[in-house]
Amino acid sequence: MFRRTFWFTAGAAAGVWATTKVNRKLKQLTPESLAAQAADKAIETGHKLKDFALDVREGMVRREAELGGALGLEAPVDPDLPVQRHYAVEAAEPAARPNTYRTLPYRTNNRNEDH
C-alpha cells in the first residue's frame, strides 16, 4: 500500500515538473520572446562596440600627444597660424557603476538645429 502511494506520488511530481519545464521552454521559444532576446543582445553588442570605439579614440589621442611631444609639436604657436587642433576625446574617468555606458562626445557646428 505504501509502496504504491510512494510511486504514485513520485510519478505525479515528475509529471508536474516535466510539464512545468516544457511550458517554460515553449514560452521562451515564442516569436515575441525570441524578438526580445535578439533586441537585448543587439543593444548589448552596440554598447560594447561603442565602448571599444571610445577606447580606440582615447588611445589615438594619447599616442598623438606622445608623438606631438616627441616631435615638438606642442611648442608655442605663431598667432598668424590657424587655431591649434582640438582632441577628439578627453581623458575619461572610469564609470562609477560597472553597468553604465559612456557616451560619445557630441559637438556640432550645425546652427540650424531645432531646439
VMD Tcl script that draws the C-alpha trace (Angstrom):
set ca {
  {0.00 0.00 0.00}
  {2.71 2.49 0.99}
  {4.86 1.48 -1.97}
  {2.05 2.18 -4.39}
  {1.32 5.53 -2.76}
  {5.01 6.47 -2.87}
  {5.40 5.61 -6.56}
  {2.10 7.29 -7.46}
  {3.24 10.48 -5.70}
  {6.71 10.30 -7.28}
  {5.16 9.86 -10.75}
  {2.74 12.74 -10.24}
  {5.58 15.02 -9.04}
  {7.72 14.04 -12.04}
  {4.81 14.77 -14.38}
  {4.20 18.20 -12.86}
  {7.92 19.01 -13.01}
  {8.20 17.91 -16.67}
  {5.06 19.82 -17.66}
  {6.33 23.00 -15.98}
  {9.73 22.63 -17.65}
  {8.19 22.15 -21.11}
  {5.82 25.11 -20.69}
  {8.71 27.40 -19.69}
  {10.73 26.32 -22.72}
  {7.74 26.86 -25.02}
  {7.28 30.40 -23.65}
  {10.96 31.12 -24.34}
  {10.54 30.00 -27.94}
  {7.56 32.22 -28.81}
  {8.25 34.81 -31.53}
  {7.80 37.71 -29.08}
  {10.28 36.24 -26.62}
  {12.82 35.48 -29.34}
  {12.50 39.04 -30.68}
  {13.02 40.49 -27.20}
  {16.10 38.33 -26.65}
  {17.54 39.37 -30.02}
  {16.88 43.06 -29.26}
  {18.59 42.77 -25.87}
  {21.64 41.13 -27.45}
  {21.78 43.80 -30.17}
  {21.67 46.61 -27.61}
  {24.36 44.95 -25.51}
  {26.56 44.48 -28.59}
  {26.04 48.13 -29.56}
  {27.19 49.28 -26.13}
  {30.26 47.06 -26.33}
  {31.14 48.42 -29.77}
  {30.68 52.00 -28.58}
  {32.97 51.35 -25.59}
  {35.54 49.81 -27.94}
  {35.39 52.86 -30.23}
  {35.86 55.18 -27.27}
  {38.86 53.15 -26.06}
  {40.40 53.34 -29.55}
  {39.87 57.10 -29.66}
  {41.44 57.55 -26.23}
  {44.44 55.51 -27.36}
  {44.74 57.60 -30.52}
  {44.65 60.84 -28.54}
  {47.27 59.60 -26.09}
  {49.55 58.40 -28.88}
  {49.06 61.64 -30.77}
  {50.05 63.58 -27.65}
  {53.13 61.39 -27.19}
  {54.18 61.89 -30.80}
  {53.44 65.61 -30.63}
  {55.63 65.93 -27.53}
  {58.42 63.88 -29.09}
  {58.35 65.92 -32.31}
  {57.98 69.27 -30.54}
  {54.55 69.99 -31.99}
  {53.31 71.28 -28.64}
  {55.58 74.34 -28.88}
  {54.07 77.86 -28.68}
  {52.05 78.62 -31.78}
  {52.56 81.62 -34.03}
  {49.40 83.79 -33.78}
  {49.24 84.06 -37.58}
  {48.77 80.30 -37.91}
  {45.35 78.63 -37.71}
  {43.97 77.64 -34.34}
  {45.57 74.61 -32.71}
  {43.56 71.45 -33.30}
  {41.34 70.03 -30.60}
  {41.46 66.44 -29.45}
  {38.54 64.18 -30.32}
  {38.18 62.64 -26.86}
  {39.18 63.96 -23.49}
  {40.56 61.55 -20.89}
  {37.50 59.86 -19.47}
  {37.15 58.78 -15.89}
  {36.11 55.17 -15.31}
  {32.38 54.63 -14.86}
  {31.12 54.86 -11.29}
  {28.91 51.82 -11.79}
  {30.08 48.85 -13.85}
  {26.84 48.58 -15.86}
  {26.77 52.20 -17.03}
  {27.90 53.08 -20.52}
  {29.97 56.01 -21.68}
  {28.66 58.41 -24.29}
  {30.33 59.67 -27.43}
  {31.46 63.29 -27.35}
  {28.90 65.41 -29.14}
  {29.90 68.77 -30.51}
  {28.07 70.12 -33.52}
  {28.70 73.18 -35.59}
  {25.26 73.00 -37.16}
  {23.42 76.16 -36.23}
  {20.23 75.05 -37.98}
  {19.27 72.61 -35.23}
  {15.80 72.75 -33.76}
  {15.97 73.12 -30.00}
}
mol new
graphics top color blue
foreach p $ca { graphics top sphere $p radius 0.5 }
foreach p [lrange $ca 0 end-1] q [lrange $ca 1 end] { graphics top cylinder $p $q radius 0.2 }
display resetview
